[in-house]
């Protein structure tokens, strides 16, 4: 009937998906590379050389970052962040081909995703409650329990039998709503975001050409992304909804509003395309958009292929942070001991030091001491809170953290950072590409190289 024909005409045509299959090598039967030996060694280094110092100086209370065995063995994680309704969920639906299946993520013009949704591999389609995910210690999500019941109700897992998810896990996040206070969410939204950011191998920050206003919540988010610049990819989505000239203006405006938030020498990679299943809008740059999409997929593939290198680099980065934290606490403690006399009031003496650490050269002395980059130093305000919960007198000096059999904690972590982890990296690097020095891969120096930048 004519009515049916009209309906067909309005149905948007679907985009060809072959480039997805090809770029992500979804049809290849790849032999699973044996990483279990490397993982065992990585676990051993972590437990023997990093964890003792981490526990002794309660690093977890500063960064809320305890590394579980589940996390050491977990698949790479791709995190989707950005304002509400910019197309994060649609993008995941598109990449996994979930459209028009019962498990597609909800999408719409109003803020739709209010949960943190973890999309992972499973033998059949099913949903898992957050409470169940957090209770399962074999998954890497058990540490999320600490954010409380309100949060666990906002956490959901979806298992999908998809080839891509055998190699990677996606996390969709609630959109940033600029005029909303964090308290209204009922759980510590920023802390939860930080938890995922700390663990993500690739972070897609998605924007929509019509929502480029940078407000407080987005500013806060970029502050949390500091130090993770090489994992960040900016996506200007829905690009085929604009005429070329307008798109160029928006692209410029996006850089303009993000420039103050990302202070790195090298701007993050920006992808301009439309990530959803419908065909590109006619009269737009479909060739450009398709190329952009393919290079984003190549980026994703790179993360999957470099899974082990990234894992080792991540543990090494963690070890560097733990070491700096230990050196700082040691320095605070030494200063406190030097200032204390028989008659002084310990609390007042210490409050003085915590209020103005620069007067006592606490942070400066750490920089002067050992190859520590100023970009790796934690926020001094964080130490006010940290010592508020952990009295300075409950710590020992580093020089006292040695045993006859086990050696010194500080020496062990330094050996892990400078020798054991780079050697482990070298052992897998050699299998892949001969003559590549392991430090070329992770940049054992101060600033890790961005390995994903197009040469």
DRENZA-295608 format. One line per 3 residues: their letters; for each residue y, x, z of C-alpha. Coordinates in steps of 0.02 Angstrom, whole numbers. Layout:
<recs>
a	Y/X/Z | ...
</recs>
This chain:
<recs>
xxx	0/0/0 | 180/59/-30 | 213/62/159
xxx	75/190/182 | 144/298/43 | 315/301/126
xxx	234/353/290 | 145/497/204 | 306/558/128
xxx	389/572/299 | 244/669/375 | 300/852/375
xxx	186/969/280 | 87/1092/384 | 110/1277/363
xxx	-29/1387/297 | -112/1479/443 | -204/1616/348
xxx	-78/1751/398 | -117/1711/581 | -303/1738/556
xxx	-276/1898/456 | -145/1983/563 | -234/1946/726
xxx	-402/1991/647 | -478/1831/715 | -620/1828/590
xxx	-677/2006/617 | -832/2030/721 | -766/2175/820
xxx	-885/2274/928 | -820/2261/1106 | -756/2434/1145
xxx	-837/2497/1303 | -699/2510/1429 | -802/2485/1586
xxx	-817/2673/1622 | -630/2698/1606 | -597/2546/1716
xxx	-714/2613/1851 | -620/2779/1853 | -454/2688/1856
xxx	-511/2583/2003 | -570/2738/2095 | -403/2829/2071
xxx	-310/2674/2130 | -415/2649/2287 | -423/2831/2339
xxx	-251/2898/2291 | -127/2754/2281 | -183/2616/2398
xxx	-180/2719/2561 | 6/2756/2540 | 40/2578/2483
xxx	-39/2510/2643 | 34/2637/2759 | 212/2598/2702
xxx	182/2411/2672 | 242/2420/2493 | 178/2244/2463
xxx	313/2174/2577 | 448/2256/2472 | 388/2208/2297
xxx	258/2073/2334 | 141/2170/2225 | -33/2202/2284
xxx	-150/2255/2145 | -320/2172/2153 | -477/2230/2064
xxx	-466/2070/1962 | -299/2130/1899 | -361/2303/1852
xxx	-496/2225/1743 | -395/2076/1678 | -351/2046/1495
xxx	-175/2081/1433 | -54/1943/1480 | 83/1873/1368
xxx	222/1782/1459 | 339/1654/1379 | 510/1638/1463
xxx	675/1558/1417 | 786/1405/1436 | 707/1232/1430
xxx	659/1153/1266 | 676/1309/1157 | 498/1290/1090
xxx	393/1398/1208 | 252/1271/1222 | 260/1228/1036
xxx	242/1413/997 | 84/1427/1102 | 14/1268/1024
xxx	49/1343/853 | -28/1515/888 | -186/1435/957
xxx	-193/1288/836 | -191/1163/979 | -83/1035/889
xxx	-155/859/887 | -296/910/1004 | -310/834/1178
xxx	-260/1004/1250 | -96/1033/1162 | 43/1079/1283
xxx	173/942/1302 | 329/969/1200 | 489/873/1181
xxx	679/878/1180 | 695/856/1369 | 630/983/1497
xxx	443/950/1481 | 349/1097/1556 | 372/1093/1744
xxx	217/1197/1778 | 165/1375/1755 | 23/1352/1631
xxx	-105/1489/1608 | -201/1474/1444 | -361/1576/1449
xxx	-529/1589/1366 | -673/1476/1415 | -833/1409/1334
xxx	-760/1233/1318 | -593/1147/1335 | -555/1110/1516
xxx	-413/1106/1641 | -417/1200/1806 | -310/1156/1956
xxx	-198/1293/2025 | -282/1281/2195 | -450/1319/2115
xxx	-379/1464/2014 | -301/1544/2167 | -461/1525/2267
xxx	-566/1619/2138 | -555/1803/2182 | -633/1860/2017
xxx	-481/1796/1925 | -321/1895/1937 | -224/1746/2005
xxx	-284/1744/2186 | -125/1832/2251 | -25/1678/2197
xxx	-86/1588/2353 | 53/1667/2452 | 184/1561/2362
xxx	118/1407/2453 | 47/1237/2419 | 201/1169/2329
xxx	186/1307/2201 | -2/1291/2177 | 26/1110/2129
xxx	139/1176/1991 | 9/1299/1927 | -120/1244/1801
xxx	-252/1333/1700 | -319/1279/1531 | -477/1356/1461
xxx	-490/1353/1272 | -633/1422/1165 | -520/1520/1048
xxx	-552/1692/974 | -378/1756/1019 | -400/1711/1203
xxx	-555/1821/1213 | -430/1964/1206 | -271/1899/1284
xxx	-206/1768/1408 | -47/1665/1380 | 68/1602/1517
xxx	193/1462/1483 | 333/1444/1611 | 450/1303/1660
xxx	612/1318/1563 | 765/1388/1646 | 883/1246/1689
xxx	1054/1319/1714 | 1135/1195/1831 | 988/1176/1947
xxx	971/1263/2113 | 812/1358/2146 | 782/1256/2306
xxx	764/1097/2203 | 604/1166/2128 | 521/1164/2298
xxx	450/1341/2283 | 523/1515/2258 | 542/1505/2068
xxx	618/1679/2050 | 483/1762/2155 | 348/1677/2053
xxx	432/1733/1891 | 441/1910/1961 | 254/1905/2000
xxx	213/1862/1819 | 343/1983/1748 | 268/2126/1848
xxx	99/2092/1770 | 143/2045/1592 | 101/2161/1447
xxx	217/2071/1329 | 362/1958/1375 | 431/1837/1245
xxx	604/1775/1293 | 631/1626/1179 | 801/1554/1128
xxx	854/1405/1027 | 1009/1423/915 | 1090/1275/1001
xxx	1065/1339/1180 | 1141/1511/1193 | 1242/1486/1351
xxx	1194/1617/1477 | 1206/1547/1652 | 1156/1607/1824
xxx	970/1573/1813 | 957/1669/1650 | 1061/1812/1719
xxx	946/1819/1868 | 797/1823/1751 | 864/1973/1656
xxx	897/2061/1820 | 713/2036/1858 | 664/2106/1689
xxx	751/2272/1726 | 631/2414/1699 | 520/2308/1586
xxx	629/2325/1431 | 491/2398/1323 | 386/2241/1352
xxx	524/2119/1307 | 536/2035/1137 | 679/1914/1104
xxx	638/1766/993 | 771/1664/905 | 665/1512/871
xxx	697/1358/761 | 790/1474/642 | 752/1363/491
xxx	858/1225/567 | 1018/1321/520 | 1102/1370/359
xxx	1102/1559/326 | 1283/1590/370 | 1269/1491/531
xxx	1109/1584/576 | 1197/1751/558 | 1335/1693/674
xxx	1209/1632/802 | 1114/1797/791 | 1275/1890/828
xxx	1320/1771/970 | 1147/1796/1047 | 1170/1984/1051
xxx	1345/1963/1119 | 1288/1856/1266 | 1136/1965/1304
xxx	1222/2135/1289 | 1289/2139/1469 | 1118/2086/1535
xxx	1012/2219/1450 | 1084/2390/1479 | 966/2501/1383
xxx	1006/2624/1247 | 890/2536/1128 | 910/2348/1101
xxx	750/2246/1118 | 667/2187/958 | 728/2015/904
xxx	621/1902/796 | 706/1765/696 | 589/1627/637
xxx	519/1455/675 | 361/1460/775 | 278/1292/752
xxx	149/1217/633 | 267/1128/513 | 319/1210/353
xxx	487/1298/348 | 634/1190/306 | 671/1194/120
xxx	822/1298/65 | 798/1423/204 | 738/1603/202
xxx	553/1568/211 | 504/1744/155 | 608/1822/292
xxx	541/1702/424 | 362/1733/372 | 386/1922/378
xxx	465/1907/551 | 319/1802/609 | 193/1928/544
xxx	280/2072/632 | 277/1972/794 | 90/1946/771
xxx	69/2132/738 | 159/2166/901 | 38/2051/990
xxx	-108/2138/908 | -40/2307/961 | -42/2252/1142
xxx	-223/2197/1126 | -274/2361/1046 | -180/2467/1173
xxx	-250/2370/1318 | -322/2520/1411 | -172/2633/1383
xxx	-57/2496/1448 | -167/2467/1600 | -165/2652/1646
xxx	23/2664/1614 | 48/2508/1722 | -52/2581/1868
xxx	44/2744/1847 | 211/2653/1850 | 153/2563/2006
xxx	104/2729/2086 | 277/2801/2047 | 358/2651/2134
xxx	244/2666/2285 | 283/2852/2298 | 472/2822/2290
xxx	456/2686/2423 | 358/2803/2537 | 486/2943/2512
xxx	627/2821/2555 | 545/2752/2712 | 506/2931/2764
xxx	688/2977/2737 | 752/2826/2837 | 633/2873/2977
xxx	683/3057/2976 | 868/3009/2981 | 833/2890/3125
xxx	740/3024/3223 | 882/3150/3192 | 1014/3026/3253
xxx	921/2969/3408 | 965/3047/3575 | 898/3009/3746
xxx	1040/2888/3781 | 1058/2799/3615 | 1007/2620/3580
xxx	876/2632/3443 | 920/2465/3363 | 1105/2505/3348
xxx	1070/2678/3279 | 954/2606/3147 | 1069/2462/3102
xxx	1200/2592/3062 | 1083/2681/2943 | 1021/2522/2856
xxx	1196/2452/2835 | 1261/2609/2749 | 1119/2718/2684
xxx	1240/2812/2570 | 1331/2884/2720 | 1168/2970/2765
xxx	1127/3020/2584 | 962/2926/2594 | 949/2877/2412
xxx	1039/3033/2347 | 920/3149/2438 | 770/3064/2356
xxx	848/3092/2184 | 884/3273/2224 | 712/3301/2292
xxx	586/3266/2158 | 579/3205/1979 | 637/3029/2024
xxx	741/2935/1898 | 890/2840/1967 | 831/2690/1865
xxx	672/2684/1968 | 760/2674/2136 | 738/2505/2219
xxx	885/2400/2274 | 957/2458/2440 | 986/2279/2496
xxx	798/2253/2485 | 776/2380/2625 | 884/2278/2745
xxx	759/2136/2727 | 611/2255/2727 | 659/2338/2892
xxx	706/2168/2963 | 521/2125/2956 | 448/2300/2980
xxx	532/2396/3121 | 564/2579/3076 | 466/2635/3230
xxx	307/2560/3158 | 299/2695/3022 | 241/2875/3026
xxx	324/3019/2937 | 242/3076/2775 | 207/3246/2850
xxx	96/3160/2978 | -4/3063/2848 | -134/3197/2820
xxx	-313/3217/2874 | -427/3368/2876 | -554/3286/2759
xxx	-446/3172/2654 | -295/3283/2625 | -116/3218/2625
xxx	-70/3046/2557 | 83/3110/2466 | -10/3251/2380
xxx	-147/3132/2324 | -28/3008/2245 | 69/3149/2161
xxx	-93/3218/2090 | -137/3044/2024 | 33/3026/1941
xxx	44/3199/1864 | -138/3239/1827 | -275/3110/1853
xxx	-195/2961/1763 | -130/3063/1615 | -303/3144/1601
xxx	-385/2973/1600 | -263/2919/1466 | -304/3076/1367
xxx	-489/3037/1375 | -466/2872/1283 | -327/2937/1172
xxx	-441/3073/1106 | -571/2947/1052 | -442/2853/951
xxx	-325/2982/879 | -360/3167/894 | -220/3288/939
xxx	-114/3157/1025 | -52/3222/1190 | -71/3086/1319
xxx	110/3105/1371 | 165/3057/1196 | 85/2889/1223
xxx	155/2839/1391 | 297/2961/1405 | 248/3048/1566
xxx	430/3099/1583 | 565/2990/1656 | 582/2862/1519
xxx	426/2789/1441 | 443/2776/1253 | 445/2604/1176
xxx	282/2619/1081 | 307/2456/990 | 468/2497/904
xx	457/2497/717 | 472/2680/663
</recs>
